[in-house]
Amino acid sequence: MDCERASHRMYYYLDGELTVWRRWVITRHLNRCPPCAQGYDFEIDLRQVIAMRCRDTVPPDLKRRVADALGLSATDDA
Ligand SMILES: [Zn+2]
């Protein structure tokens, strides 16, 4: 599996819409490919922020990590 396919399927992976076999293929790719693994971690962080934002209880460090990854500055952090 190449990186483009891996990152595309990551969304389905996170949504739990893949078969066991496909999840395993992606997991194996992530284990071998640090850039994709990093993107996967970011997706998880981002989903946490989105989920928490509904309750307005996003931890500052998590918000900062996502802002950094997006190239933004967490100005409302102080
Ligand atoms: Zn990759």
N, CA, C, O and the ligand as a Tripos MOL2 file, in Angstrom:
@<TRIPOS>MOLECULE
protein
  313   311    79     0     0
PROTEIN
NO_CHARGES

@<TRIPOS>ATOM
      1 N           0.8580   -1.2130    0.0000 N.3       1 MET1
      2 CA          0.0000    0.0000    0.0000 C.3       1 MET1
      3 C           0.8830    1.2480    0.0000 C.2       1 MET1
      4 O           1.8310    1.3370    0.7810 O.2       1 MET1
      5 N           0.5830    2.1920   -0.8530 N.am      2 ASP2
      6 CA          1.3750    3.4200   -0.8730 C.3       2 ASP2
      7 C           0.7740    4.4630    0.0720 C.2       2 ASP2
      8 O          -0.3090    4.2810    0.6290 O.2       2 ASP2
      9 N           1.5130    5.5530    0.2310 N.am      3 CYS3
     10 CA          1.1400    6.5510    1.2410 C.3       3 CYS3
     11 C          -0.1960    7.2230    0.9140 C.2       3 CYS3
     12 O          -1.0040    7.4920    1.8040 O.2       3 CYS3
     13 N          -0.4100    7.4850   -0.3580 N.am      4 GLU4
     14 CA         -1.6300    8.1950   -0.7400 C.3       4 GLU4
     15 C          -2.8670    7.3650   -0.3990 C.2       4 GLU4
     16 O          -3.8520    7.8780    0.1320 O.2       4 GLU4
     17 N          -2.7930    6.0830   -0.7140 N.am      5 ARG5
     18 CA         -3.9010    5.1860   -0.3950 C.3       5 ARG5
     19 C          -4.0760    5.0530    1.1090 C.2       5 ARG5
     20 O          -5.1940    5.0420    1.6230 O.2       5 ARG5
     21 N          -2.9500    4.9510    1.8040 N.am      6 ALA6
     22 CA         -3.0030    4.7800    3.2540 C.3       6 ALA6
     23 C          -3.6940    5.9670    3.9060 C.2       6 ALA6
     24 O          -4.5650    5.7930    4.7580 O.2       6 ALA6
     25 N          -3.3080    7.1720    3.5060 N.am      7 SER7
     26 CA         -3.8850    8.3590    4.1370 C.3       7 SER7
     27 C          -5.3490    8.5060    3.7570 C.2       7 SER7
     28 O          -6.1510    8.9960    4.5510 O.2       7 SER7
     29 N          -5.7030    8.0860    2.5470 N.am      8 HIS8
     30 CA         -7.0950    8.1660    2.1130 C.3       8 HIS8
     31 C          -7.9650    7.2160    2.9350 C.2       8 HIS8
     32 O          -9.0740    7.5610    3.3440 O.2       8 HIS8
     33 N          -7.4410    6.0180    3.1670 N.am      9 ARG9
     34 CA         -8.2240    5.0120    3.8860 C.3       9 ARG9
     35 C          -8.2300    5.2450    5.3850 C.2       9 ARG9
     36 O          -9.0400    4.6760    6.1170 O.2       9 ARG9
     37 N          -7.3250    6.0820    5.8240 N.am     10 MET10
     38 CA         -7.2300    6.3910    7.2490 C.3      10 MET10
     39 C          -8.5580    6.9080    7.8030 C.2      10 MET10
     40 O          -8.9300    6.6150    8.9400 O.2      10 MET10
     41 N          -9.2590    7.6760    6.9820 N.am     11 TYR11
     42 CA        -10.5260    8.2420    7.4290 C.3      11 TYR11
     43 C         -11.5600    7.1480    7.6740 C.2      11 TYR11
     44 O         -12.3100    7.1870    8.6500 O.2      11 TYR11
     45 N         -11.5820    6.1700    6.7660 N.am     12 TYR12
     46 CA        -12.4940    5.0520    6.9510 C.3      12 TYR12
     47 C         -12.0710    4.2130    8.1460 C.2      12 TYR12
     48 O         -12.8940    3.7000    8.9040 O.2      12 TYR12
     49 N         -10.7530    4.0940    8.2830 N.am     13 TYR13
     50 CA        -10.1890    3.3530    9.4080 C.3      13 TYR13
     51 C         -10.6720    3.9800   10.7130 C.2      13 TYR13
     52 O         -11.1420    3.2810   11.6110 O.2      13 TYR13
     53 N         -10.5540    5.2980   10.8090 N.am     14 LEU14
     54 CA        -10.9470    6.0050   12.0210 C.3      14 LEU14
     55 C         -12.4500    5.9060   12.2590 C.2      14 LEU14
     56 O         -12.9090    5.8970   13.4010 O.2      14 LEU14
     57 N         -13.1990    5.8310   11.1810 N.am     15 ASP15
     58 CA        -14.6490    5.7260   11.3130 C.3      15 ASP15
     59 C         -15.1060    4.2990   11.5570 C.2      15 ASP15
     60 O         -16.2970    4.0420   11.7360 O.2      15 ASP15
     61 N         -14.1530    3.3660   11.5640 N.am     16 GLY16
     62 CA        -14.4830    1.9730   11.8140 C.3      16 GLY16
     63 C         -15.2560    1.3320   10.6860 C.2      16 GLY16
     64 O         -16.0660    0.4310   10.9070 O.2      16 GLY16
     65 N         -15.0010    1.8040    9.4600 N.am     17 GLU17
     66 CA        -15.7700    1.3020    8.3190 C.3      17 GLU17
     67 C         -14.9730    0.3280    7.4580 C.2      17 GLU17
     68 O         -15.3730    0.0280    6.3330 O.2      17 GLU17
     69 N         -13.8610   -0.1620    7.9700 N.am     18 LEU18
     70 CA        -13.0580   -1.0890    7.1850 C.3      18 LEU18
     71 C         -13.1520   -2.4950    7.7510 C.2      18 LEU18
     72 O         -13.4630   -2.7090    8.9230 O.2      18 LEU18
     73 N         -12.8710   -3.4400    6.8700 N.am     19 THR19
     74 CA        -12.8130   -4.8280    7.3210 C.3      19 THR19
     75 C         -11.5560   -5.0420    8.1560 C.2      19 THR19
     76 O         -10.6370   -4.2240    8.1420 O.2      19 THR19
     77 N         -11.5340   -6.1380    8.8730 N.am     20 VAL20
     78 CA        -10.3700   -6.4630    9.7010 C.3      20 VAL20
     79 C          -9.1030   -6.5120    8.8590 C.2      20 VAL20
     80 O          -8.0500   -6.0240    9.2700 O.2      20 VAL20
     81 N          -9.2170   -7.0990    7.6920 N.am     21 TRP21
     82 CA         -8.0610   -7.2330    6.8020 C.3      21 TRP21
     83 C          -7.5300   -5.8540    6.3940 C.2      21 TRP21
     84 O          -6.3240   -5.6170    6.4490 O.2      21 TRP21
     85 N          -8.4050   -4.9620    5.9940 N.am     22 ARG22
     86 CA         -7.9650   -3.6440    5.5520 C.3      22 ARG22
     87 C          -7.3860   -2.8360    6.7040 C.2      22 ARG22
     88 O          -6.4280   -2.0830    6.5270 O.2      22 ARG22
     89 N          -7.9720   -2.9960    7.8750 N.am     23 ARG23
     90 CA         -7.4180   -2.3070    9.0450 C.3      23 ARG23
     91 C          -6.0050   -2.8010    9.3180 C.2      23 ARG23
     92 O          -5.1210   -2.0240    9.6800 O.2      23 ARG23
     93 N          -5.8030   -4.1000    9.1400 N.am     24 TRP24
     94 CA         -4.4820   -4.6660    9.3910 C.3      24 TRP24
     95 C          -3.4680   -4.1310    8.3810 C.2      24 TRP24
     96 O          -2.3300   -3.8250    8.7360 O.2      24 TRP24
     97 N          -3.8870   -4.0220    7.1240 N.am     25 VAL25
     98 CA         -2.9940   -3.5050    6.0850 C.3      25 VAL25
     99 C          -2.5750   -2.0820    6.4170 C.2      25 VAL25
    100 O          -1.4040   -1.7330    6.2720 O.2      25 VAL25
    101 N          -3.5140   -1.2600    6.8600 N.am     26 ILE26
    102 CA         -3.2000    0.1210    7.2070 C.3      26 ILE26
    103 C          -2.3100    0.1720    8.4420 C.2      26 ILE26
    104 O          -1.3460    0.9360    8.4870 O.2      26 ILE26
    105 N          -2.6320   -0.6380    9.4350 N.am     27 THR27
    106 CA         -1.8080   -0.6690   10.6370 C.3      27 THR27
    107 C          -0.3700   -1.0180   10.2890 C.2      27 THR27
    108 O           0.5700   -0.4230   10.8160 O.2      27 THR27
    109 N          -0.2080   -1.9880    9.3970 N.am     28 ARG28
    110 CA          1.1330   -2.3880    9.0000 C.3      28 ARG28
    111 C           1.8420   -1.2450    8.2870 C.2      28 ARG28
    112 O           3.0310   -1.0140    8.5100 O.2      28 ARG28
    113 N           1.1230   -0.5350    7.4360 N.am     29 HIS29
    114 CA          1.7340    0.6020    6.7430 C.3      29 HIS29
    115 C           2.1470    1.6780    7.7430 C.2      29 HIS29
    116 O           3.2400    2.2350    7.6370 O.2      29 HIS29
    117 N           1.2950    1.9710    8.6980 N.am     30 LEU30
    118 CA          1.6030    3.0090    9.6890 C.3      30 LEU30
    119 C           2.8350    2.6280   10.4970 C.2      30 LEU30
    120 O           3.6420    3.4880   10.8520 O.2      30 LEU30
    121 N           2.9770    1.3440   10.7850 N.am     31 ASN31
    122 CA          4.1370    0.8890   11.5480 C.3      31 ASN31
    123 C           5.4350    1.0720   10.7760 C.2      31 ASN31
    124 O           6.5040    1.2260   11.3660 O.2      31 ASN31
    125 N           5.3330    1.0540    9.4540 N.am     32 ARG32
    126 CA          6.5400    1.1370    8.6240 C.3      32 ARG32
    127 C           6.7780    2.5310    8.0810 C.2      32 ARG32
    128 O           7.8450    2.8050    7.5310 O.2      32 ARG32
    129 N           5.8230    3.4000    8.2230 N.am     33 CYS33
    130 CA          5.8940    4.6970    7.5440 C.3      33 CYS33
    131 C           5.6240    5.8220    8.5430 C.2      33 CYS33
    132 O           4.4700    6.1950    8.7550 O.2      33 CYS33
    133 N           6.6790    6.3660    9.1600 N.am     34 PRO34
    134 CA          6.5010    7.4160   10.1730 C.3      34 PRO34
    135 C           5.6710    8.6090    9.7120 C.2      34 PRO34
    136 O           4.8400    9.0800   10.4890 O.2      34 PRO34
    137 N           5.8450    9.1300    8.4830 N.am     35 PRO35
    138 CA          5.0230   10.2820    8.0690 C.3      35 PRO35
    139 C           3.5330    9.9920    8.1270 C.2      35 PRO35
    140 O           2.7550   10.8430    8.5580 O.2      35 PRO35
    141 N           3.1240    8.8020    7.6990 N.am     36 CYS36
    142 CA          1.7170    8.4400    7.7360 C.3      36 CYS36
    143 C           1.2540    8.2330    9.1760 C.2      36 CYS36
    144 O           0.1420    8.6150    9.5400 O.2      36 CYS36
    145 N           2.1140    7.6250    9.9910 N.am     37 ALA37
    146 CA          1.7560    7.4110   11.3900 C.3      37 ALA37
    147 C           1.5280    8.7410   12.0830 C.2      37 ALA37
    148 O           0.6310    8.8720   12.9160 O.2      37 ALA37
    149 N           2.3400    9.7230   11.7360 N.am     38 GLN38
    150 CA          2.1930   11.0540   12.3070 C.3      38 GLN38
    151 C           0.8500   11.6610   11.8970 C.2      38 GLN38
    152 O           0.1510   12.2620   12.7130 O.2      38 GLN38
    153 N           0.5060   11.4950   10.6300 N.am     39 GLY39
    154 CA         -0.7700   11.9990   10.1400 C.3      39 GLY39
    155 C          -1.9350   11.3210   10.8350 C.2      39 GLY39
    156 O          -2.9620   11.9430   11.1070 O.2      39 GLY39
    157 N          -1.7660   10.0490   11.1150 N.am     40 TYR40
    158 CA         -2.8180    9.3000   11.7970 C.3      40 TYR40
    159 C          -3.0070    9.8090   13.2230 C.2      40 TYR40
    160 O          -4.1330    9.9970   13.6830 O.2      40 TYR40
    161 N          -1.8880   10.0280   13.9140 N.am     41 ASP41
    162 CA         -1.9640   10.5910   15.2680 C.3      41 ASP41
    163 C          -2.6700   11.9350   15.2460 C.2      41 ASP41
    164 O          -3.4730   12.2510   16.1240 O.2      41 ASP41
    165 N          -2.3530   12.7230   14.2190 N.am     42 PHE42
    166 CA         -2.9690   14.0370   14.1150 C.3      42 PHE42
    167 C          -4.4730   13.9340   13.9110 C.2      42 PHE42
    168 O          -5.2390   14.7050   14.4900 O.2      42 PHE42
    169 N          -4.8890   12.9880   13.0940 N.am     43 GLU43
    170 CA         -6.3220   12.7880   12.8710 C.3      43 GLU43
    171 C          -7.0390   12.4550   14.1750 C.2      43 GLU43
    172 O          -8.1410   12.9390   14.4320 O.2      43 GLU43
    173 N          -6.4030   11.6280   14.9880 N.am     44 ILE44
    174 CA         -7.0070   11.2620   16.2650 C.3      44 ILE44
    175 C          -7.1160   12.4900   17.1590 C.2      44 ILE44
    176 O          -8.1500   12.7170   17.7880 O.2      44 ILE44
    177 N          -6.0420   13.2840   17.2140 N.am     45 ASP45
    178 CA         -6.0680   14.5080   18.0120 C.3      45 ASP45
    179 C          -7.1760   15.4420   17.5270 C.2      45 ASP45
    180 O          -7.9330   16.0030   18.3200 O.2      45 ASP45
    181 N          -7.2480   15.5900   16.2190 N.am     46 LEU46
    182 CA         -8.2150   16.5150   15.6360 C.3      46 LEU46
    183 C          -9.6420   16.0880   15.9800 C.2      46 LEU46
    184 O         -10.4890   16.9220   16.3000 O.2      46 LEU46
    185 N          -9.8940   14.7960   15.9110 N.am     47 ARG47
    186 CA        -11.2330   14.3010   16.2350 C.3      47 ARG47
    187 C         -11.5660   14.5170   17.7030 C.2      47 ARG47
    188 O         -12.7130   14.7890   18.0580 O.2      47 ARG47
    189 N         -10.5590   14.3960   18.5480 N.am     48 GLN48
    190 CA        -10.7910   14.6550   19.9720 C.3      48 GLN48
    191 C         -11.1700   16.1120   20.1790 C.2      48 GLN48
    192 O         -12.0870   16.4260   20.9380 O.2      48 GLN48
    193 N         -10.4500   17.0030   19.4920 N.am     49 VAL49
    194 CA        -10.7340   18.4340   19.6360 C.3      49 VAL49
    195 C         -12.1460   18.7300   19.1520 C.2      49 VAL49
    196 O         -12.8980   19.4490   19.8100 O.2      49 VAL49
    197 N         -12.5020   18.1730   18.0030 N.am     50 ILE50
    198 CA        -13.8390   18.4140   17.4560 C.3      50 ILE50
    199 C         -14.9100   17.8850   18.4130 C.2      50 ILE50
    200 O         -15.9180   18.5450   18.6640 O.2      50 ILE50
    201 N         -14.6740   16.6900   18.9380 N.am     51 ALA51
    202 CA        -15.6460   16.0970   19.8470 C.3      51 ALA51
    203 C         -15.7620   16.9120   21.1250 C.2      51 ALA51
    204 O         -16.8640   17.1450   21.6220 O.2      51 ALA51
    205 N         -14.6300   17.3430   21.6520 N.am     52 MET52
    206 CA        -14.6290   18.0860   22.9130 C.3      52 MET52
    207 C         -15.1530   19.4970   22.7320 C.2      52 MET52
    208 O         -15.7300   20.0830   23.6480 O.2      52 MET52
    209 N         -14.9450   20.0330   21.5430 N.am     53 ARG53
    210 CA        -15.3450   21.4100   21.3030 C.3      53 ARG53
    211 C         -16.8580   21.5730   21.5060 C.2      53 ARG53
    212 O         -17.3320   22.6320   21.9160 O.2      53 ARG53
    213 N         -17.5870   20.5250   21.2160 N.am     54 CYS54
    214 CA        -19.0270   20.5550   21.4190 C.3      54 CYS54
    215 C         -19.3560   20.7660   22.9000 C.2      54 CYS54
    216 O         -20.3820   21.3490   23.2490 O.2      54 CYS54
    217 N         -18.4720   20.2840   23.7440 N.am     55 ARG55
    218 CA        -18.6770   20.4490   25.1880 C.3      55 ARG55
    219 C         -17.8290   21.5820   25.7490 C.2      55 ARG55
    220 O         -17.8780   21.8870   26.9410 O.2      55 ARG55
    221 N         -17.0310   22.2120   24.8450 N.am     56 ASP56
    222 CA        -16.2200   23.3590   25.2290 C.3      56 ASP56
    223 C         -15.2330   23.0290   26.3430 C.2      56 ASP56
    224 O         -15.0070   23.8350   27.2460 O.2      56 ASP56
    225 N         -14.6500   21.8400   26.2700 N.am     57 THR57
    226 CA        -13.6800   21.4590   27.2910 C.3      57 THR57
    227 C         -12.4130   20.8980   26.6600 C.2      57 THR57
    228 O         -11.9270   19.8390   27.0580 O.2      57 THR57
    229 N         -11.8780   21.6200   25.6690 N.am     58 VAL58
    230 CA        -10.6640   21.1540   25.0010 C.3      58 VAL58
    231 C          -9.4510   21.4780   25.8710 C.2      58 VAL58
    232 O          -9.2230   22.6380   26.2130 O.2      58 VAL58
    233 N          -8.6740   20.4540   26.2300 N.am     59 PRO59
    234 CA         -7.4640   20.7220   27.0170 C.3      59 PRO59
    235 C          -6.5110   21.6220   26.2330 C.2      59 PRO59
    236 O          -6.3060   21.3980   25.0400 O.2      59 PRO59
    237 N          -5.9230   22.6390   26.8750 N.am     60 PRO60
    238 CA         -5.0530   23.5990   26.1700 C.3      60 PRO60
    239 C          -3.9080   22.9360   25.4210 C.2      60 PRO60
    240 O          -3.5720   23.3510   24.3130 O.2      60 PRO60
    241 N          -3.3070   21.9100   26.0140 N.am     61 ASP61
    242 CA         -2.1570   21.2900   25.3420 C.3      61 ASP61
    243 C          -2.5790   20.5700   24.0740 C.2      61 ASP61
    244 O          -1.8390   20.5610   23.0900 O.2      61 ASP61
    245 N          -3.7560   19.9680   24.0880 N.am     62 LEU62
    246 CA         -4.2580   19.2880   22.9020 C.3      62 LEU62
    247 C          -4.6010   20.3070   21.8220 C.2      62 LEU62
    248 O          -4.3080   20.1030   20.6440 O.2      62 LEU62
    249 N          -5.2220   21.3980   22.2370 N.am     63 LYS63
    250 CA         -5.5800   22.4470   21.2940 C.3      63 LYS63
    251 C          -4.3270   23.0340   20.6490 C.2      63 LYS63
    252 O          -4.3100   23.3400   19.4570 O.2      63 LYS63
    253 N          -3.2850   23.1840   21.4570 N.am     64 ARG64
    254 CA         -2.0370   23.7350   20.9480 C.3      64 ARG64
    255 C          -1.3870   22.7800   19.9490 C.2      64 ARG64
    256 O          -0.8550   23.2070   18.9240 O.2      64 ARG64
    257 N          -1.4350   21.4790   20.2590 N.am     65 ARG65
    258 CA         -0.8230   20.5100   19.3550 C.3      65 ARG65
    259 C          -1.4920   20.5270   17.9910 C.2      65 ARG65
    260 O          -0.8230   20.4770   16.9580 O.2      65 ARG65
    261 N          -2.8060   20.5960   17.9960 N.am     66 VAL66
    262 CA         -3.5440   20.6220   16.7290 C.3      66 VAL66
    263 C          -3.2790   21.9240   15.9950 C.2      66 VAL66
    264 O          -3.1110   21.9310   14.7750 O.2      66 VAL66
    265 N          -3.2430   23.0200   16.7280 N.am     67 ALA67
    266 CA         -2.9690   24.3180   16.1050 C.3      67 ALA67
    267 C          -1.5820   24.3170   15.4830 C.2      67 ALA67
    268 O          -1.3970   24.8270   14.3780 O.2      67 ALA67
    269 N          -0.6120   23.7500   16.1800 N.am     68 ASP68
    270 CA          0.7490   23.6530   15.6490 C.3      68 ASP68
    271 C           0.7690   22.8350   14.3610 C.2      68 ASP68
    272 O           1.3990   23.2200   13.3760 O.2      68 ASP68
    273 N           0.0700   21.7040   14.3840 N.am     69 ALA69
    274 CA          0.0520   20.8300   13.2240 C.3      69 ALA69
    275 C          -0.5940   21.5040   12.0290 C.2      69 ALA69
    276 O          -0.2350   21.2280   10.8850 O.2      69 ALA69
    277 N          -1.5480   22.3900   12.2930 N.am     70 LEU70
    278 CA         -2.2340   23.1020   11.2190 C.3      70 LEU70
    279 C          -1.4720   24.3520   10.7970 C.2      70 LEU70
    280 O          -1.8370   25.0100    9.8230 O.2      70 LEU70
    281 N          -0.3960   24.6790   11.5440 N.am     71 GLY71
    282 CA          0.3830   25.8730   11.2260 C.3      71 GLY71
    283 C          -0.2850   27.1400   11.7250 C.2      71 GLY71
    284 O          -0.0200   28.2320   11.2240 O.2      71 GLY71
    285 N          -1.1490   26.9890   12.7080 N.am     72 LEU72
    286 CA         -1.8290   28.1490   13.2960 C.3      72 LEU72
    287 C          -1.2200   28.4500   14.6510 C.2      72 LEU72
    288 O          -0.5070   27.6200   15.2150 O.2      72 LEU72
    289 N          -1.4970   29.6190   15.1670 N.am     73 SER73
    290 CA         -1.0770   29.8980   16.5440 C.3      73 SER73
    291 C          -2.3180   29.9160   17.4180 C.2      73 SER73
    292 O          -3.3280   30.5310   17.0760 O.2      73 SER73
    293 N          -2.2260   29.2340   18.5450 N.am     74 ALA74
    294 CA         -3.3650   29.1450   19.4570 C.3      74 ALA74
    295 C          -3.4350   30.4210   20.2780 C.2      74 ALA74
    296 O          -3.0320   30.4570   21.4410 O.2      74 ALA74
    297 N          -3.9500   31.4580   19.6550 N.am     75 THR75
    298 CA         -3.9020   32.7790   20.2740 C.3      75 THR75
    299 C          -4.8310   32.9100   21.4660 C.2      75 THR75
    300 O          -4.5720   33.7040   22.3690 O.2      75 THR75
    301 N          -5.8930   32.1520   21.4790 N.am     76 ASP76
    302 CA         -6.8410   32.2420   22.5940 C.3      76 ASP76
    303 C          -6.4430   31.3330   23.7490 C.2      76 ASP76
    304 O          -7.2660   30.9510   24.5810 O.2      76 ASP76
    305 N          -5.1660   31.0040   23.7730 N.am     77 ASP77
    306 CA         -4.6940   30.0230   24.7320 C.3      77 ASP77
    307 C          -4.3080   30.6500   26.0620 C.2      77 ASP77
    308 O          -4.4030   30.0090   27.1090 O.2      77 ASP77
    309 N          -3.8760   31.8930   26.0180 N.am     78 ALA78
    310 CA         -3.2540   32.5150   27.1910 C.3      78 ALA78
    311 C          -4.2630   32.7560   28.3130 C.2      78 ALA78
    312 O          -3.9000   33.2730   29.3690 O.2      78 ALA78
    313 ZN          3.0160    6.1840    4.2240 Zn       79 ZN79
@<TRIPOS>BOND
     1     1     2 1
     2     2     3 1
     3     3     4 2
     4     3     5 am
     5     5     6 1
     6     6     7 1
     7     7     8 2
     8     7     9 am
     9     9    10 1
    10    10    11 1
    11    11    12 2
    12    11    13 am
    13    13    14 1
    14    14    15 1
    15    15    16 2
    16    15    17 am
    17    17    18 1
    18    18    19 1
    19    19    20 2
    20    19    21 am
    21    21    22 1
    22    22    23 1
    23    23    24 2
    24    23    25 am
    25    25    26 1
    26    26    27 1
    27    27    28 2
    28    27    29 am
    29    29    30 1
    30    30    31 1
    31    31    32 2
    32    31    33 am
    33    33    34 1
    34    34    35 1
    35    35    36 2
    36    35    37 am
    37    37    38 1
    38    38    39 1
    39    39    40 2
    40    39    41 am
    41    41    42 1
    42    42    43 1
    43    43    44 2
    44    43    45 am
    45    45    46 1
    46    46    47 1
    47    47    48 2
    48    47    49 am
    49    49    50 1
    50    50    51 1
    51    51    52 2
    52    51    53 am
    53    53    54 1
    54    54    55 1
    55    55    56 2
    56    55    57 am
    57    57    58 1
    58    58    59 1
    59    59    60 2
    60    59    61 am
    61    61    62 1
    62    62    63 1
    63    63    64 2
    64    63    65 am
    65    65    66 1
    66    66    67 1
    67    67    68 2
    68    67    69 am
    69    69    70 1
    70    70    71 1
    71    71    72 2
    72    71    73 am
    73    73    74 1
    74    74    75 1
    75    75    76 2
    76    75    77 am
    77    77    78 1
    78    78    79 1
    79    79    80 2
    80    79    81 am
    81    81    82 1
    82    82    83 1
    83    83    84 2
    84    83    85 am
    85    85    86 1
    86    86    87 1
    87    87    88 2
    88    87    89 am
    89    89    90 1
    90    90    91 1
    91    91    92 2
    92    91    93 am
    93    93    94 1
    94    94    95 1
    95    95    96 2
    96    95    97 am
    97    97    98 1
    98    98    99 1
    99    99   100 2
   100    99   101 am
   101   101   102 1
   102   102   103 1
   103   103   104 2
   104   103   105 am
   105   105   106 1
   106   106   107 1
   107   107   108 2
   108   107   109 am
   109   109   110 1
   110   110   111 1
   111   111   112 2
   112   111   113 am
   113   113   114 1
   114   114   115 1
   115   115   116 2
   116   115   117 am
   117   117   118 1
   118   118   119 1
   119   119   120 2
   120   119   121 am
   121   121   122 1
   122   122   123 1
   123   123   124 2
   124   123   125 am
   125   125   126 1
   126   126   127 1
   127   127   128 2
   128   127   129 am
   129   129   130 1
   130   130   131 1
   131   131   132 2
   132   131   133 am
   133   133   134 1
   134   134   135 1
   135   135   136 2
   136   135   137 am
   137   137   138 1
   138   138   139 1
   139   139   140 2
   140   139   141 am
   141   141   142 1
   142   142   143 1
   143   143   144 2
   144   143   145 am
   145   145   146 1
   146   146   147 1
   147   147   148 2
   148   147   149 am
   149   149   150 1
   150   150   151 1
   151   151   152 2
   152   151   153 am
   153   153   154 1
   154   154   155 1
   155   155   156 2
   156   155   157 am
   157   157   158 1
   158   158   159 1
   159   159   160 2
   160   159   161 am
   161   161   162 1
   162   162   163 1
   163   163   164 2
   164   163   165 am
   165   165   166 1
   166   166   167 1
   167   167   168 2
   168   167   169 am
   169   169   170 1
   170   170   171 1
   171   171   172 2
   172   171   173 am
   173   173   174 1
   174   174   175 1
   175   175   176 2
   176   175   177 am
   177   177   178 1
   178   178   179 1
   179   179   180 2
   180   179   181 am
   181   181   182 1
   182   182   183 1
   183   183   184 2
   184   183   185 am
   185   185   186 1
   186   186   187 1
   187   187   188 2
   188   187   189 am
   189   189   190 1
   190   190   191 1
   191   191   192 2
   192   191   193 am
   193   193   194 1
   194   194   195 1
   195   195   196 2
   196   195   197 am
   197   197   198 1
   198   198   199 1
   199   199   200 2
   200   199   201 am
   201   201   202 1
   202   202   203 1
   203   203   204 2
   204   203   205 am
   205   205   206 1
   206   206   207 1
   207   207   208 2
   208   207   209 am
   209   209   210 1
   210   210   211 1
   211   211   212 2
   212   211   213 am
   213   213   214 1
   214   214   215 1
   215   215   216 2
   216   215   217 am
   217   217   218 1
   218   218   219 1
   219   219   220 2
   220   219   221 am
   221   221   222 1
   222   222   223 1
   223   223   224 2
   224   223   225 am
   225   225   226 1
   226   226   227 1
   227   227   228 2
   228   227   229 am
   229   229   230 1
   230   230   231 1
   231   231   232 2
   232   231   233 am
   233   233   234 1
   234   234   235 1
   235   235   236 2
   236   235   237 am
   237   237   238 1
   238   238   239 1
   239   239   240 2
   240   239   241 am
   241   241   242 1
   242   242   243 1
   243   243   244 2
   244   243   245 am
   245   245   246 1
   246   246   247 1
   247   247   248 2
   248   247   249 am
   249   249   250 1
   250   250   251 1
   251   251   252 2
   252   251   253 am
   253   253   254 1
   254   254   255 1
   255   255   256 2
   256   255   257 am
   257   257   258 1
   258   258   259 1
   259   259   260 2
   260   259   261 am
   261   261   262 1
   262   262   263 1
   263   263   264 2
   264   263   265 am
   265   265   266 1
   266   266   267 1
   267   267   268 2
   268   267   269 am
   269   269   270 1
   270   270   271 1
   271   271   272 2
   272   271   273 am
   273   273   274 1
   274   274   275 1
   275   275   276 2
   276   275   277 am
   277   277   278 1
   278   278   279 1
   279   279   280 2
   280   279   281 am
   281   281   282 1
   282   282   283 1
   283   283   284 2
   284   283   285 am
   285   285   286 1
   286   286   287 1
   287   287   288 2
   288   287   289 am
   289   289   290 1
   290   290   291 1
   291   291   292 2
   292   291   293 am
   293   293   294 1
   294   294   295 1
   295   295   296 2
   296   295   297 am
   297   297   298 1
   298   298   299 1
   299   299   300 2
   300   299   301 am
   301   301   302 1
   302   302   303 1
   303   303   304 2
   304   303   305 am
   305   305   306 1
   306   306   307 1
   307   307   308 2
   308   307   309 am
   309   309   310 1
   310   310   311 1
   311   311   312 2
@<TRIPOS>SUBSTRUCTURE
     1 MET1         2 RESIDUE 1 A MET
     2 ASP2         6 RESIDUE 1 A ASP
     3 CYS3        10 RESIDUE 1 A CYS
     4 GLU4        14 RESIDUE 1 A GLU
     5 ARG5        18 RESIDUE 1 A ARG
     6 ALA6        22 RESIDUE 1 A ALA
     7 SER7        26 RESIDUE 1 A SER
     8 HIS8        30 RESIDUE 1 A HIS
     9 ARG9        34 RESIDUE 1 A ARG
    10 MET10       38 RESIDUE 1 A MET
    11 TYR11       42 RESIDUE 1 A TYR
    12 TYR12       46 RESIDUE 1 A TYR
    13 TYR13       50 RESIDUE 1 A TYR
    14 LEU14       54 RESIDUE 1 A LEU
    15 ASP15       58 RESIDUE 1 A ASP
    16 GLY16       62 RESIDUE 1 A GLY
    17 GLU17       66 RESIDUE 1 A GLU
    18 LEU18       70 RESIDUE 1 A LEU
    19 THR19       74 RESIDUE 1 A THR
    20 VAL20       78 RESIDUE 1 A VAL
    21 TRP21       82 RESIDUE 1 A TRP
    22 ARG22       86 RESIDUE 1 A ARG
    23 ARG23       90 RESIDUE 1 A ARG
    24 TRP24       94 RESIDUE 1 A TRP
    25 VAL25       98 RESIDUE 1 A VAL
    26 ILE26      102 RESIDUE 1 A ILE
    27 THR27      106 RESIDUE 1 A THR
    28 ARG28      110 RESIDUE 1 A ARG
    29 HIS29      114 RESIDUE 1 A HIS
    30 LEU30      118 RESIDUE 1 A LEU
    31 ASN31      122 RESIDUE 1 A ASN
    32 ARG32      126 RESIDUE 1 A ARG
    33 CYS33      130 RESIDUE 1 A CYS
    34 PRO34      134 RESIDUE 1 A PRO
    35 PRO35      138 RESIDUE 1 A PRO
    36 CYS36      142 RESIDUE 1 A CYS
    37 ALA37      146 RESIDUE 1 A ALA
    38 GLN38      150 RESIDUE 1 A GLN
    39 GLY39      154 RESIDUE 1 A GLY
    40 TYR40      158 RESIDUE 1 A TYR
    41 ASP41      162 RESIDUE 1 A ASP
    42 PHE42      166 RESIDUE 1 A PHE
    43 GLU43      170 RESIDUE 1 A GLU
    44 ILE44      174 RESIDUE 1 A ILE
    45 ASP45      178 RESIDUE 1 A ASP
    46 LEU46      182 RESIDUE 1 A LEU
    47 ARG47      186 RESIDUE 1 A ARG
    48 GLN48      190 RESIDUE 1 A GLN
    49 VAL49      194 RESIDUE 1 A VAL
    50 ILE50      198 RESIDUE 1 A ILE
    51 ALA51      202 RESIDUE 1 A ALA
    52 MET52      206 RESIDUE 1 A MET
    53 ARG53      210 RESIDUE 1 A ARG
    54 CYS54      214 RESIDUE 1 A CYS
    55 ARG55      218 RESIDUE 1 A ARG
    56 ASP56      222 RESIDUE 1 A ASP
    57 THR57      226 RESIDUE 1 A THR
    58 VAL58      230 RESIDUE 1 A VAL
    59 PRO59      234 RESIDUE 1 A PRO
    60 PRO60      238 RESIDUE 1 A PRO
    61 ASP61      242 RESIDUE 1 A ASP
    62 LEU62      246 RESIDUE 1 A LEU
    63 LYS63      250 RESIDUE 1 A LYS
    64 ARG64      254 RESIDUE 1 A ARG
    65 ARG65      258 RESIDUE 1 A ARG
    66 VAL66      262 RESIDUE 1 A VAL
    67 ALA67      266 RESIDUE 1 A ALA
    68 ASP68      270 RESIDUE 1 A ASP
    69 ALA69      274 RESIDUE 1 A ALA
    70 LEU70      278 RESIDUE 1 A LEU
    71 GLY71      282 RESIDUE 1 A GLY
    72 LEU72      286 RESIDUE 1 A LEU
    73 SER73      290 RESIDUE 1 A SER
    74 ALA74      294 RESIDUE 1 A ALA
    75 THR75      298 RESIDUE 1 A THR
    76 ASP76      302 RESIDUE 1 A ASP
    77 ASP77      306 RESIDUE 1 A ASP
    78 ALA78      310 RESIDUE 1 A ALA
    79 ZN79       313 GROUP 0 **** ****
